[in-house]
Amino acid sequence: MDDYPEINRASWDDRAPAHAASPDYAVERFVTEPDFLSQVVRFDLPLLGDISDLRGVHLQCHIGTDTISLARLGAQMTGLDFSPTALAQARDLAERAGADVTFVEADVYDAVSVLGPESFDLVFTGIGALCWLPSAERWAATVAGLLRPGGRLFIREGHPMLWTLADPRPDQLLAVEYPYFERDEPMTFEDQGTYVETDVVFENNRTQEWNHGLGEIVTALMNADMTITGLAEHDSAPWNALPGQMEDIGGGEFRLIDRPWRLAHTYTLQAVRRA
Ligand SMILES: C[S@@+](CC[C@H](N)C(=O)[O-])C[C@H]1O[C@@H](n2cnc3c(N)ncnc32)[C@H](O)[C@@H]1O
């Protein structure tokens, strides 16, 4: 498992340019519409509230669409990711969109040493971020280390129950296939595709991933000197997680067609660094 960063980075390096070129990320709208926000951040707005003038860091910022959206809401944003090709797309988009955002290449677990302790008022992350990290405890310590006392974490993430589900089956049953709880051993996948519309053929298709139970994430944050201030579970996700079994409900959100109340699709968790 020690080589998981190289394995996963190769997959992300392949996919980032295809994501930037895909209609799903709508990057050109950031260039042509000065007020355009990503659908992810638009969904977050009611819980996110006013972030103007906050020093914010977006962990695992990918091609920067959410980071730029947060900057457009008035935060002074830094985006961090370990994929140089994702950051090349992010920097190019920020320049073309006239957004003043700093992008830094680093592993999440090195974020405190690279960006400095207690340097931020806001840590923002999520939507396919935690599954790339082996330890929720190390992630929570990183978040707490980046925040000044009183600073705030905002994460909307795929629900760990959603991550346990098998690929859609012909009988349409939702089958629990993968671990709910964090395990030392990664889940290793070979997947030639990605989560956006694209014709690009990728070369690096192997990934190593982990699930983290909701209780494990909450407990890890509490153990890292964070006070939980909000936990909301949602009946939609901003990607088509179960193709054929989900419908597009608008606003970039997808929901189970059949009795969606059976499944928490995503959650928003907020916490504040104790003084
Ligand atoms: C699904 S994307 C995050 C998506 C983001 N919410 C978005 O759509 O823009 C996951 C990102 O995590 C980054 N990543 C994965 N493991 C990482 C690590 N150990 N350190 C830093 N970045 C990592 C990948 O390079 C990728 O850009």
PDBQT file of the ligand as one rigid body, heavy atoms in Angstrom, charges set to zero:
ROOT
HETATM    1  C1  LIG A 301     -12.561  13.446  -7.353  1.00  0.00    +0.000 C 
HETATM    2  S1  LIG A 301     -11.273  14.634  -7.316  1.00  0.00    +0.000 S 
HETATM    3  C2  LIG A 301     -11.925  15.793  -6.202  1.00  0.00    +0.000 C 
HETATM    4  C3  LIG A 301     -13.032  16.287  -6.878  1.00  0.00    +0.000 C 
HETATM    5  C4  LIG A 301     -13.350  17.676  -6.629  1.00  0.00    +0.000 C 
HETATM    6  N1  LIG A 301     -14.354  17.666  -5.644  1.00  0.00    +0.000 N 
HETATM    7  C5  LIG A 301     -13.759  18.191  -7.956  1.00  0.00    +0.000 C 
HETATM    8  O1  LIG A 301     -14.637  17.584  -8.602  1.00  0.00    +0.000 OA
HETATM    9  O2  LIG A 301     -13.186  19.130  -8.461  1.00  0.00    +0.000 OA
HETATM   10  C6  LIG A 301     -10.042  13.933  -6.313  1.00  0.00    +0.000 C 
HETATM   11  C7  LIG A 301      -8.751  14.743  -6.328  1.00  0.00    +0.000 C 
HETATM   12  O3  LIG A 301      -7.968  14.260  -5.234  1.00  0.00    +0.000 OA
HETATM   13  C8  LIG A 301      -6.615  14.338  -5.619  1.00  0.00    +0.000 C 
HETATM   14  N2  LIG A 301      -5.876  13.458  -4.711  1.00  0.00    +0.000 N 
HETATM   15  C9  LIG A 301      -6.037  12.133  -4.525  1.00  0.00    +0.000 A 
HETATM   16  N3  LIG A 301      -5.208  11.688  -3.567  1.00  0.00    +0.000 NA
HETATM   17  C10 LIG A 301      -4.504  12.761  -3.127  1.00  0.00    +0.000 A 
HETATM   18  C11 LIG A 301      -3.499  12.959  -2.149  1.00  0.00    +0.000 A 
HETATM   19  N4  LIG A 301      -3.042  11.917  -1.422  1.00  0.00    +0.000 N 
HETATM   20  N5  LIG A 301      -3.000  14.182  -1.956  1.00  0.00    +0.000 NA
HETATM   21  C12 LIG A 301      -3.450  15.235  -2.707  1.00  0.00    +0.000 A 
HETATM   22  N6  LIG A 301      -4.390  15.115  -3.663  1.00  0.00    +0.000 NA
HETATM   23  C13 LIG A 301      -4.928  13.892  -3.863  1.00  0.00    +0.000 A 
HETATM   24  C14 LIG A 301      -6.616  13.902  -7.076  1.00  0.00    +0.000 C 
HETATM   25  O4  LIG A 301      -5.471  14.336  -7.767  1.00  0.00    +0.000 OA
HETATM   26  C15 LIG A 301      -7.905  14.547  -7.584  1.00  0.00    +0.000 C 
HETATM   27  O5  LIG A 301      -7.640  15.793  -8.179  1.00  0.00    +0.000 OA
ENDROOT
TORSDOF 0
